Amino acid sequence: MEYFDLLIIIINLAAIAGLYFLAGYATRVINTKWRICYIVPAVVCLAVVVLKGYDACMLPAYIGSLLPIAGFINEKEKVRKLSSIVSAALIVIAVPICLLNKSYRAADYVQDFKDGFECMQKHYVLAEHKGADWDELYDKYLPMFKEANREQDAIGNYIAWMKFCAEFHDGHVGYVPNNAEDIEDEMKNRLYGNDYGFSLVTLADGRIAAVSVDESLAEKGITTGTIITKWDGADPLEVARQSEYFSATTFADRDNEAFYLATFAAGVGGESVTVTYLDENGNEKEAVLPKLGSYVERAEETLKILNGGVETGHLMWADIDEKNACLRIKAMMFDTDSAASGDFSVMKNGIIEKLDEYRAKGVENIVLDMRSNSGGDSQVVKAIAEIFAPAGEHYYATDGKWDDEAGCYLTDPETGKFVEGKKNYFTGENLWDGNVIILVNANSVSAADHLTFVMQGMENVTVFGFTEPNGSSQGIGGIKLENGQFVFSNALLLDENGDVLIDSDSDYESGNDIDVRVPLNEEAIEALFVNGEDYLMQQALEYIG
């Protein structure tokens, strides 16, 4: 039972027992102050209900807590004792009612969805840009939340939110339940599907290859790099779109989705799957693979290898060799003091000092490893960009123009485009005269997207990746719901042409790109999944060198 409800039951049962014996004492030692004691259970009950809220299953306890008021109104011993007995009985009855009733203190997932949906409909700045059909989305997802509500299924609620968020192809639309740490593993087990001994990736030429392969499959002829042609008789990429895991995953750009799509197929199936593959002579063969357990661990291992960056701390340096050094940037954040003041000069000066040190050692190339950068503060973007940008003024972004009266961003009635507000710039200081390499992936999001945007095209900067950055750069806000936190893009940023900065519209193509897309080929698979090498880093340095 809930802690606060137990307070009503325990405290008031003890109080009522005391009131029962007080009834006899009060008739012998007459004093009007005893009357006040008979309103104590009601006061306790009222305080708890105000703090925790009303629950219908606790109704007997509420009534039981109010009954002793009869002893306040009528001072007869018989009335006070009888009301105490009935009161105690009602409070005790509430215990099994609460424990056996599914609706006791039930989470209202439907109301959460309605509140979050209404808030997003009013304030989601990219609704028209992405062509959101609110009526269609509401009709599609309300039944999912009703089902979660009916079953009081916290996992089902979490998954429904994930699927709803994925509809917008926006890395800034997300939901985190209050008890995320407690249900995260179970959510993944329900979504990811079954493990059949390996994961899948799509090679640059379109073929599907096995990776993260269990050693037991070697006897069947399946090893790292084996080409998989069919999954239970179907195209693996078509199978991938049937995955619950896929439907609950947000991709802001279709190219990034295509890169990861095959990974989802490897979890789809029942007790076994029939896999068609090419043997070492290029001949098609079939193997029936039994379910080994949950696909979670193998899928996460695959993604960790594909997305992994240099293994060092945030804003820490790593010496690669005598000509190359790397600054690992895991988020656009530094410390709480800098975030509060907006002054990141301490961080900036620390980077500049290290660059001076590397220059003296003869280092020529600086790698900014922003793979899986979770984003953060725009002032960090400017601070880092100022260091490496050529001297002079550089474009950062344009604010949308806000209409206080209408409570929204203005649009031009003739063109339908957003009206431009203030244009923002930063000043490059040209503090590094060597090459700058930026490494990104599809999880380099928000402020990482923005840093890539402002630095790409600078003469000394080259952006590398297997994929583009995430493709989501708008400011975010949201709403605190009863059972979780729901966030979405609500602050508008435009580019120099007055178009939405970076985020894709209904065409599902973001405005961010990279200079060199490193192909995921057989050589890459061998380096990543067999030798444990940082293939993207190797290719970037080879290209620059």
PAVEX-785371 format. One line per field, with one value per residue (C-alpha): residue number from 0; residue in one letter; z, y, x. Coordinates in nm, 4 decimals, decimal comma. Layout:
BEGIN
pos <- [NUM  ...] $
code <- [A  ...] $
w <- [Z  ...] $
v <- [Y  ...] $
u <- [X  ...] $
//
This chain:
BEGIN
pos <- [0  1  2  3  4  5  6  7  8  9  10  11  12  13  14  15  16  17  18  19  20  21  22  23  24  25  26  27  28  29  30  31  32  33  34  35  36  37  38  39  40  41  42  43  44  45  46  47  48  49  50  51  52  53  54  55  56  57  58  59  60  61  62  63  64  65  66  67  68  69  70  71  72  73  74  75  76  77  78  79  80  81  82  83  84  85  86  87  88  89  90  91  92  93  94  95  96  97  98  99  100  101  102  103  104  105  106  107  108  109  110  111  112  113  114  115  116  117  118  119  120  121  122  123  124  125  126  127  128  129  130  131  132  133  134  135  136  137  138  139  140  141  142  143  144  145  146  147  148  149  150  151  152  153  154  155  156  157  158  159  160  161  162  163  164  165  166  167  168  169  170  171  172  173  174  175  176  177  178  179  180  181  182  183  184  185  186  187  188  189  190  191  192  193  194  195  196  197  198  199  200  201  202  203  204  205  206  207  208  209  210  211  212  213  214  215  216  217  218  219  220  221  222  223  224  225  226  227  228  229  230  231  232  233  234  235  236  237  238  239  240  241  242  243  244  245  246  247  248  249  250  251  252  253  254  255  256  257  258  259  260  261  262  263  264  265  266  267  268  269  270  271  272  273  274  275  276  277  278  279  280  281  282  283  284  285  286  287  288  289  290  291  292  293  294  295  296  297  298  299  300  301  302  303  304  305  306  307  308  309  310  311  312  313  314  315  316  317  318  319  320  321  322  323  324  325  326  327  328  329  330  331  332  333  334  335  336  337  338  339  340  341  342  343  344  345  346  347  348  349  350  351  352  353  354  355  356  357  358  359  360  361  362  363  364  365  366  367  368  369  370  371  372  373  374  375  376  377  378  379  380  381  382  383  384  385  386  387  388  389  390  391  392  393  394  395  396  397  398  399  400  401  402  403  404  405  406  407  408  409  410  411  412  413  414  415  416  417  418  419  420  421  422  423  424  425  426  427  428  429  430  431  432  433  434  435  436  437  438  439  440  441  442  443  444  445  446  447  448  449  450  451  452  453  454  455  456  457  458  459  460  461  462  463  464  465  466  467  468  469  470  471  472  473  474  475  476  477  478  479  480  481  482  483  484  485  486  487  488  489  490  491  492  493  494  495  496  497  498  499  500  501  502  503  504  505  506  507  508  509  510  511  512  513  514  515  516  517  518  519  520  521  522  523  524  525  526  527  528  529  530  531  532  533  534  535  536  537  538  539  540  541  542  543  544] $
code <- [M  E  Y  F  D  L  L  I  I  I  I  N  L  A  A  I  A  G  L  Y  F  L  A  G  Y  A  T  R  V  I  N  T  K  W  R  I  C  Y  I  V  P  A  V  V  C  L  A  V  V  V  L  K  G  Y  D  A  C  M  L  P  A  Y  I  G  S  L  L  P  I  A  G  F  I  N  E  K  E  K  V  R  K  L  S  S  I  V  S  A  A  L  I  V  I  A  V  P  I  C  L  L  N  K  S  Y  R  A  A  D  Y  V  Q  D  F  K  D  G  F  E  C  M  Q  K  H  Y  V  L  A  E  H  K  G  A  D  W  D  E  L  Y  D  K  Y  L  P  M  F  K  E  A  N  R  E  Q  D  A  I  G  N  Y  I  A  W  M  K  F  C  A  E  F  H  D  G  H  V  G  Y  V  P  N  N  A  E  D  I  E  D  E  M  K  N  R  L  Y  G  N  D  Y  G  F  S  L  V  T  L  A  D  G  R  I  A  A  V  S  V  D  E  S  L  A  E  K  G  I  T  T  G  T  I  I  T  K  W  D  G  A  D  P  L  E  V  A  R  Q  S  E  Y  F  S  A  T  T  F  A  D  R  D  N  E  A  F  Y  L  A  T  F  A  A  G  V  G  G  E  S  V  T  V  T  Y  L  D  E  N  G  N  E  K  E  A  V  L  P  K  L  G  S  Y  V  E  R  A  E  E  T  L  K  I  L  N  G  G  V  E  T  G  H  L  M  W  A  D  I  D  E  K  N  A  C  L  R  I  K  A  M  M  F  D  T  D  S  A  A  S  G  D  F  S  V  M  K  N  G  I  I  E  K  L  D  E  Y  R  A  K  G  V  E  N  I  V  L  D  M  R  S  N  S  G  G  D  S  Q  V  V  K  A  I  A  E  I  F  A  P  A  G  E  H  Y  Y  A  T  D  G  K  W  D  D  E  A  G  C  Y  L  T  D  P  E  T  G  K  F  V  E  G  K  K  N  Y  F  T  G  E  N  L  W  D  G  N  V  I  I  L  V  N  A  N  S  V  S  A  A  D  H  L  T  F  V  M  Q  G  M  E  N  V  T  V  F  G  F  T  E  P  N  G  S  S  Q  G  I  G  G  I  K  L  E  N  G  Q  F  V  F  S  N  A  L  L  L  D  E  N  G  D  V  L  I  D  S  D  S  D  Y  E  S  G  N  D  I  D  V  R  V  P  L  N  E  E  A  I  E  A  L  F  V  N  G  E  D  Y  L  M  Q  Q  A  L  E  Y  I  G] $
w <- [0,0000  -0,0482  0,2349  0,2933  0,3003  0,5603  0,7696  0,7753  0,8697  1,1369  1,3003  1,2993  1,4263  1,7184  1,7750  1,7624  2,0123  2,2429  2,1826  2,2743  2,6201  2,6506  2,6244  2,9681  3,1262  2,9921  3,1680  3,5026  3,4536  3,2808  3,0681  2,7414  2,6028  2,5505  2,2717  2,0618  2,0606  1,8563  1,5516  1,5377  1,2977  1,0578  1,0620  0,9927  0,7100  0,5528  0,5689  0,3969  0,1255  0,0536  0,0283  -0,1646  -0,3237  -0,2998  -0,3943  -0,4138  -0,2689  0,0518  0,0918  0,3898  0,5677  0,4924  0,6305  0,9295  1,0024  0,9978  1,2232  1,5540  1,4982  1,6452  1,9791  1,9316  1,8768  2,1371  2,4647  2,5672  2,6367  2,4368  2,1264  2,1446  2,1930  1,9185  1,6690  1,7567  1,6920  1,3573  1,2624  1,3306  1,1343  0,8306  0,8361  0,8566  0,5704  0,3463  0,3592  0,1595  -0,0725  -0,1667  -0,1978  -0,4109  -0,6322  -0,9536  -0,9644  -0,6271  -0,6700  -1,0421  -1,2742  -1,5215  -1,8401  -2,0590  -1,8872  -1,9150  -2,2887  -2,3257  -2,1258  -2,3123  -2,6497  -2,5833  -2,4697  -2,7736  -3,0124  -2,8780  -2,8556  -3,0941  -3,3178  -3,6059  -3,6390  -3,9791  -4,0940  -4,0445  -4,1563  -3,8276  -3,8557  -3,4972  -3,5391  -3,6990  -3,4299  -3,1495  -3,2913  -3,3490  -3,0047  -2,7635  -2,7771  -2,6819  -2,3732  -2,2860  -2,3015  -2,0776  -1,8400  -1,8333  -1,7537  -1,5405  -1,7593  -1,6962  -1,9694  -2,2183  -2,1350  -2,1877  -2,5228  -2,6390  -2,5689  -2,7517  -3,0592  -3,0483  -3,0218  -3,3137  -3,5426  -3,5527  -3,6699  -3,4219  -3,1748  -2,9364  -2,8952  -2,6067  -2,2932  -1,9723  -1,7112  -1,3437  -1,2769  -1,5876  -1,4059  -1,2656  -1,5942  -1,8578  -1,8763  -1,8945  -2,1621  -2,3748  -2,3314  -2,4542  -2,7509  -2,8841  -2,9590  -2,9582  -2,9996  -3,2674  -3,2297  -3,4293  -3,5298  -3,8763  -4,0513  -4,4002  -4,5993  -4,8214  -5,1319  -4,9884  -4,8798  -4,5274  -4,3122  -3,9861  -3,6955  -3,3221  -3,4103  -3,1410  -3,1681  -3,1743  -3,5260  -3,6833  -3,7289  -3,9376  -4,1558  -4,0137  -3,8943  -3,8799  -4,2259  -4,3585  -4,6079  -4,5084  -4,8011  -4,6346  -4,2886  -4,2599  -4,6391  -4,6564  -4,7263  -4,3917  -4,4428  -4,4855  -4,1741  -3,9817  -4,0309  -3,8545  -3,5397  -3,2311  -3,1485  -3,4811  -3,4412  -3,1049  -3,2257  -3,3452  -3,6559  -3,7636  -4,1065  -4,3559  -4,4411  -4,0784  -4,0529  -4,3559  -4,1964  -3,8819  -4,0241  -4,0646  -3,6954  -3,6042  -3,8232  -3,6171  -3,3246  -3,5246  -3,5022  -3,2870  -3,1223  -3,4263  -3,7586  -4,0942  -4,2201  -4,5798  -4,6244  -4,8669  -4,7882  -4,8600  -5,2246  -5,2712  -5,2673  -5,0839  -4,7822  -4,5093  -4,1355  -3,8737  -3,5672  -3,2296  -2,9957  -2,7489  -2,5259  -2,5446  -2,8275  -2,5989  -2,5100  -2,8640  -3,0197  -2,7701  -2,8267  -3,2015  -3,1597  -2,9104  -3,1628  -3,4495  -3,2435  -3,0042  -2,9643  -2,8089  -2,4623  -2,2364  -2,0193  -2,1340  -2,2537  -2,2002  -2,4451  -2,5997  -2,7814  -3,0950  -3,2345  -3,2790  -3,5433  -3,4123  -3,0885  -2,9958  -2,7762  -2,6706  -2,6432  -2,5061  -2,4439  -2,4924  -2,1202  -1,8830  -1,5220  -1,3272  -1,2561  -1,6251  -1,7198  -1,4625  -1,5707  -1,9420  -1,9169  -2,0500  -2,0503  -1,8083  -2,0466  -2,3456  -2,1902  -2,0940  -2,4564  -2,5842  -2,3411  -2,4593  -2,8241  -2,7521  -2,5916  -2,8909  -3,1385  -2,9594  -2,9901  -3,3642  -3,3656  -3,6965  -3,6686  -3,3910  -3,3820  -3,2158  -3,1367  -3,1030  -3,1633  -2,9546  -2,8192  -2,6305  -2,6879  -2,4298  -2,4097  -2,7188  -2,5475  -2,5501  -2,9259  -2,9686  -2,7336  -2,9221  -3,2665  -3,1788  -3,1035  -3,4355  -3,6772  -3,9026  -3,7693  -3,8231  -3,7968  -3,8659  -3,8926  -3,6065  -3,6473  -3,6829  -3,4175  -3,5253  -3,4579  -3,1650  -3,1437  -2,7778  -2,8506  -3,0557  -2,8385  -3,1392  -3,3965  -3,6841  -4,0372  -4,3621  -4,4957  -4,8561  -4,8425  -4,5411  -4,4119  -4,0589  -4,0123  -3,9286  -3,6025  -3,4786  -3,6721  -3,4441  -3,5118  -3,3375  -3,3816  -3,4928  -3,3250  -3,5502  -3,2579  -3,4415  -3,7812  -3,8406  -3,9588  -3,7564  -3,7936  -3,6556  -3,5995  -3,5728  -3,5834  -3,5781  -3,2003  -3,2258  -3,1507  -3,0752  -2,9869  -3,1468  -3,4634  -3,4384  -3,3878  -3,6932  -3,8876  -3,7997  -3,8472  -4,1640  -4,4652  -4,2786  -4,4785  -4,2108  -4,0969  -4,2315  -4,0899  -4,1026  -4,0161  -4,1156  -4,0906  -4,0674  -3,7268  -3,5767  -3,7541  -3,4622  -3,3534  -3,2230  -2,8632  -2,6327  -2,3647  -2,2352  -1,9614  -1,6333  -1,6324  -1,3424  -1,4552  -1,6486  -1,8379  -2,2006  -2,4063  -2,7615  -2,9816  -2,8840  -2,9595  -3,3241  -3,4993  -3,8680  -4,1146  -4,3309  -4,5888  -4,3275  -4,3419  -4,0347  -3,9203  -3,9768  -3,8746  -4,1543  -4,2807  -4,4173  -4,6679  -4,3751  -4,4915  -4,2393  -4,3363  -4,1799  -4,3752  -4,3560  -4,5788  -4,5940  -4,5469  -4,4574  -4,6187  -4,3961  -4,6009  -4,5398  -4,4311  -4,1795  -4,0433  -3,9924  -3,8163  -3,5941  -3,5054  -3,5266  -3,4416  -3,2124  -3,3950  -3,4298  -3,8065  -3,8458  -3,6724  -3,8860  -4,2091  -4,1083  -4,0244  -4,3394  -4,5481  -4,3892  -4,3912] $
v <- [0,0000  0,3621  0,5144  0,8015  0,5709  0,3567  0,6715  0,7137  0,3505  0,3159  0,6586  0,6657  0,3073  0,3971  0,7215  0,5469  0,2842  0,5694  0,7399  0,4183  0,4098  0,7875  0,7583  0,5938  0,8199  1,1336  1,0432  1,0254  1,3245  1,5735  1,8307  1,9886  1,9568  1,5797  1,6651  1,8065  1,4669  1,3188  1,5301  1,4202  1,1225  1,3482  1,6057  1,3366  1,1980  1,5401  1,6230  1,2987  1,3370  1,6909  1,5674  1,2468  1,2871  1,1032  0,7356  0,5589  0,2367  0,4230  0,5426  0,3102  0,4485  0,8071  0,7425  0,5602  0,8589  1,0933  0,8829  0,9780  1,3303  1,1823  1,1833  1,5534  1,6234  1,3791  1,3243  1,0032  0,7130  0,4694  0,6925  0,7439  0,3747  0,2602  0,5170  0,4084  0,0400  0,1088  0,3519  0,0970  -0,1708  0,0534  0,1511  -0,2138  -0,3085  -0,0582  -0,2652  -0,5723  -0,3503  -0,1562  -0,4586  -0,6589  -0,3787  -0,3082  0,0468  0,1359  0,4430  0,3652  0,5752  0,7708  0,7153  0,8359  1,1745  1,2046  1,1458  1,3959  1,6608  1,6021  1,5910  1,9158  2,0919  1,9738  2,0661  2,4228  2,4672  2,2268  2,4737  2,2279  2,1023  2,2611  2,2140  1,8379  1,8189  1,6778  1,5421  1,5852  1,4158  1,1100  1,0854  1,1210  0,8506  0,6200  0,6450  0,7027  0,3314  0,2347  0,4528  0,3258  -0,0290  0,0632  0,2302  -0,0679  -0,3062  -0,0533  -0,1390  0,1054  -0,0612  -0,0362  0,3326  0,3908  0,2091  0,3962  0,7253  0,6077  0,5145  0,8434  1,0409  0,8490  0,9765  1,3242  1,2286  1,4804  1,3937  1,6530  1,4808  1,2379  1,0945  0,9715  0,7977  0,8790  0,5226  0,4890  0,3168  0,0532  -0,0367  0,0341  -0,3254  -0,4752  -0,2231  -0,3261  -0,6957  -0,6410  -0,4253  -0,5712  -0,9229  -1,2482  -1,3235  -1,5778  -1,5512  -1,2428  -0,8905  -0,7349  -0,4257  -0,2852  -0,2516  0,0496  -0,1565  -0,2576  -0,6127  -0,7266  -0,8694  -1,0608  -0,8998  -0,9628  -1,3319  -1,5996  -1,8504  -2,1392  -2,0386  -2,1067  -2,4726  -2,3603  -2,1445  -1,8059  -1,5814  -1,2077  -1,0631  -1,3490  -1,2071  -1,2688  -1,2675  -1,3639  -1,3716  -1,6270  -1,6086  -1,2288  -0,9320  -0,8467  -0,4750  -0,5415  -0,7589  -0,4793  -0,2490  -0,5063  -0,4764  -0,3215  -0,1948  -0,0078  0,1487  0,2919  0,4376  0,7977  0,8810  1,2442  1,1675  0,8893  0,8296  0,7589  0,5273  0,3339  0,2883  0,1232  -0,0438  -0,3972  -0,4125  -0,4263  -0,7310  -0,9603  -0,9557  -1,0464  -1,4047  -1,6785  -1,9795  -2,0101  -1,8391  -1,9695  -1,7668  -1,7730  -1,6801  -1,7004  -1,9524  -1,8912  -1,9933  -1,7525  -2,0247  -1,9721  -2,1928  -2,2101  -2,2540  -2,2864  -2,0886  -2,1348  -1,8452  -1,7968  -1,5362  -1,1612  -0,9589  -0,6623  -0,7376  -0,8261  -0,5264  -0,2887  -0,4444  -0,3859  -0,0250  0,0430  -0,0754  0,1238  0,4407  0,4246  0,7150  0,7485  0,5961  0,8804  1,1284  1,4234  1,7153  1,5003  1,4802  1,1665  1,1542  0,9454  0,9734  1,2410  1,4263  1,3785  1,4520  1,4130  1,6111  1,3922  1,5951  1,3818  1,6712  2,0466  2,1058  2,1963  2,2618  2,3970  2,7356  2,7993  2,6832  2,9176  3,2215  3,1465  3,2137  2,9223  3,1035  2,8522  2,5670  2,7702  2,8753  2,5153  2,4047  2,6924  2,6060  2,2448  2,3538  2,5677  2,2660  2,0432  2,3053  2,3183  1,9381  1,9471  1,8113  1,8961  1,7573  1,7986  1,5564  1,6712  1,3389  1,4227  1,0744  1,0190  1,3741  1,4325  1,8105  2,0865  2,4585  2,6806  2,8915  2,5871  2,5635  2,9247  2,8900  2,5906  2,7318  3,0617  2,8784  2,6967  2,9319  3,1650  3,5190  3,7315  3,7102  3,3837  3,3095  3,1110  3,1110  3,3330  3,3505  3,3176  3,6264  3,5765  3,7305  3,7949  3,8541  3,5390  3,3371  3,1857  3,2475  3,4721  3,3395  3,5309  3,4886  3,5046  3,2618  3,0544  3,0843  3,1909  3,5595  3,6166  3,7791  3,8542  3,7112  3,5751  3,5576  3,4545  3,5789  3,3342  3,3692  3,1418  2,9830  2,6621  2,6732  2,2984  2,0678  2,0037  1,6708  1,6320  1,2805  1,2417  0,9817  0,9723  1,0231  1,3522  1,5609  1,9131  2,1401  1,8819  1,9159  2,2907  2,2848  2,0614  2,3068  2,6195  2,4600  2,2638  2,4494  2,6200  2,5762  2,3785  2,1612  1,8204  1,6306  1,2491  0,9815  0,6563  0,8673  1,2305  1,3927  1,3410  1,6273  1,8025  2,1507  2,3496  2,4647  2,2411  2,2694  2,0407  1,9453  1,7557  1,4901  1,2792  0,9775  1,1272  1,4144  1,4909  1,7255  1,8599  2,1380  2,4699  2,7408  2,8286  2,8601  2,9502  2,9497  3,2367  3,1723  3,1916  2,8180  2,5934  2,5227  2,1595  1,9798  1,7845  1,8626  1,6043  1,4870  1,3339  1,4814  1,6954  2,0040  1,8765  1,6817  1,5615  1,6129  1,2510  0,9564  0,6598  0,3449  0,0522  -0,2253  -0,5606  -0,3853  -0,1776  -0,4846  -0,6669  -0,3673  -0,2934  -0,6337  -0,8590  -0,6419  -0,3919  -0,0941  0,2592  0,2379  0,5801  0,7476  0,5520  0,6520  1,0178  1,0396  0,8529  1,0898  1,4018  1,2610] $
u <- [0,0000  0,0999  0,3016  0,0580  -0,2439  -0,0702  -0,0357  -0,4132  -0,4641  -0,1931  -0,2227  -0,6012  -0,6381  -0,4108  -0,6023  -0,9401  -0,8257  -0,7332  -1,0682  -1,2520  -1,0910  -1,1148  -1,4945  -1,5167  -1,2567  -1,4278  -1,7542  -1,5697  -1,3394  -1,5625  -1,3791  -1,4877  -1,1350  -1,1904  -1,4341  -1,1507  -0,9745  -1,2611  -1,1814  -0,8114  -0,8693  -1,0596  -0,7777  -0,5144  -0,7247  -0,7781  -0,4065  -0,3071  -0,5718  -0,4486  -0,0882  -0,1472  -0,4881  -0,8174  -0,8514  -1,1885  -1,0467  -0,9680  -1,3292  -1,4045  -1,0967  -1,2025  -1,5522  -1,4021  -1,1829  -1,4822  -1,7097  -1,5371  -1,6739  -1,9930  -1,8061  -1,7360  -2,1057  -2,2446  -2,0551  -2,2336  -1,9976  -2,2105  -2,2086  -1,8329  -1,7506  -1,9869  -1,8534  -1,4967  -1,5737  -1,7455  -1,4706  -1,1927  -1,3793  -1,4175  -1,0512  -0,9413  -1,1772  -0,9969  -0,6755  -0,7929  -0,9984  -0,6851  -0,4591  -0,7015  -0,8293  -0,6354  -0,7625  -0,6091  -0,3879  -0,3949  -0,1828  -0,3943  -0,1969  -0,4834  -0,4981  -0,1205  -0,1438  -0,4264  -0,2373  0,0891  -0,0845  -0,2729  0,0454  0,2411  -0,0392  -0,0266  0,3486  0,5279  0,7068  0,7630  0,4040  0,3364  0,6955  0,6621  0,2994  0,1693  -0,1857  -0,3012  -0,6408  -0,4845  -0,2164  -0,4699  -0,6960  -0,4017  -0,2425  -0,5314  -0,6288  -0,2722  -0,2847  -0,6314  -0,4985  -0,2034  -0,4485  -0,6818  -0,3963  -0,2080  0,0884  0,3742  0,5831  0,2978  0,2598  0,6327  0,6291  0,3180  0,4944  0,8084  0,6056  0,4161  0,7411  0,8949  0,6170  0,7733  1,1232  1,2589  1,5341  1,3916  1,0547  1,0863  0,9300  1,0928  0,8747  0,9228  1,0359  1,2549  1,5415  1,3067  1,1374  1,4056  1,5309  1,1833  1,0847  1,3826  1,3100  0,9556  1,0600  1,3829  1,2598  1,4576  1,8249  1,9143  2,2894  2,3878  2,2954  2,2758  2,4121  2,3645  2,6861  2,7483  2,6626  2,3230  2,4062  2,3166  2,5980  2,6034  2,7936  2,8310  2,8029  2,7791  3,0646  2,8159  2,7027  3,0428  2,9488  2,6510  2,8747  2,7716  3,0544  3,1229  3,0666  2,8500  2,5991  2,2369  1,9921  1,6623  1,5094  1,2318  1,2011  1,1687  1,3966  1,5650  1,4949  1,1221  1,1301  1,3043  1,0053  0,7854  0,9967  0,8380  1,1848  1,1996  0,8540  0,9588  1,2917  1,3232  1,5227  1,5289  1,6747  1,5931  1,9612  2,0433  1,7431  1,8662  2,2085  2,0690  1,7570  1,8949  1,9857  1,6161  1,5450  1,7676  1,5214  1,2095  1,0812  0,9326  1,0925  1,3197  1,3953  1,5108  1,8046  1,9255  2,2919  2,5828  2,8540  3,2223  3,1692  2,8790  2,6124  2,2839  2,2244  1,9631  1,9948  1,7228  1,8297  1,6591  1,5856  1,8731  1,7085  1,6524  1,8057  1,8795  2,2399  2,3484  2,1710  2,3296  2,6716  2,6356  2,5259  2,8041  3,0627  2,9092  2,8622  3,1551  3,3911  3,7359  3,7128  3,8089  3,6216  3,4143  3,6315  3,9389  4,2278  4,3785  4,7130  4,6654  5,0185  5,2831  5,0808  4,7253  4,5392  4,1731  3,9330  3,6407  3,3182  3,0333  2,7930  2,7810  2,8230  3,1045  3,0048  2,7088  2,8684  2,9348  2,5860  2,4296  2,6319  2,6559  3,0308  3,2377  3,5704  3,7260  3,6482  3,7590  4,0909  4,1635  4,1199  4,3358  4,6182  4,6129  4,6229  4,9296  5,0927  5,0146  5,1335  5,4680  5,4934  5,4323  5,0762  4,9073  4,5530  4,2961  4,0057  3,6827  3,5157  3,1446  3,0080  2,6927  2,7118  2,3856  2,3761  2,3469  2,4192  2,4371  2,7054  2,9354  2,8808  2,9907  3,2881  3,4290  3,3506  3,5239  3,8485  3,8774  3,6991  3,8993  3,9268  3,6165  3,2412  3,0588  2,6889  2,5332  2,1509  1,8464  1,5759  1,2152  1,0042  0,7685  0,4219  0,3336  -0,0327  -0,0853  0,1537  0,3314  0,6031  0,4982  0,4634  0,4415  0,0846  0,2066  0,5002  0,3990  0,7557  0,8461  0,9259  1,2902  1,3935  1,7440  2,0390  2,3123  2,6851  3,0035  3,3599  3,6271  3,9669  4,1758  4,3611  4,4478  4,6175  4,6202  4,3438  4,0276  3,8491  3,4960  3,3610  2,9831  2,7081  2,3287  2,3324  2,5210  2,2156  2,0933  2,3870  2,6199  2,4118  2,4529  2,8294  2,8620  2,6449  2,8455  3,1901  3,1246  3,2548  3,5360  3,8547  4,0395  3,7433  3,6354  3,3350  3,3448  3,0917  2,9288  2,6127  2,5133  2,4518  2,1067  1,9272  1,7538  1,8557  1,5589  1,5217  1,3195  1,0525  0,7834  0,5436  0,5736  0,3035  0,1824  0,3837  0,6725  0,8330  0,7372  0,9577  0,9483  1,0886  0,9308  1,1895  1,2501  1,5866  1,6164  1,9040  2,0320  1,7596  1,4846  1,4204  1,3988  1,7541  1,8606  1,5372  1,3697  1,0235  0,7795  1,0432  1,2367  1,5697  1,7581  1,9541  2,2757  2,5349  2,8928  3,1956  3,3088  3,0738  3,2958  3,1512  3,0616  3,2208  3,3912  3,7101  3,5138  3,3319  3,6627  3,8184  3,5165  3,3762  3,6828  3,9823  3,8050  3,9546  3,8218  3,7760  3,6136  3,9063  4,1537  3,9828  3,9578  4,3285  4,4254  4,2132  4,3631  4,7161] $
//
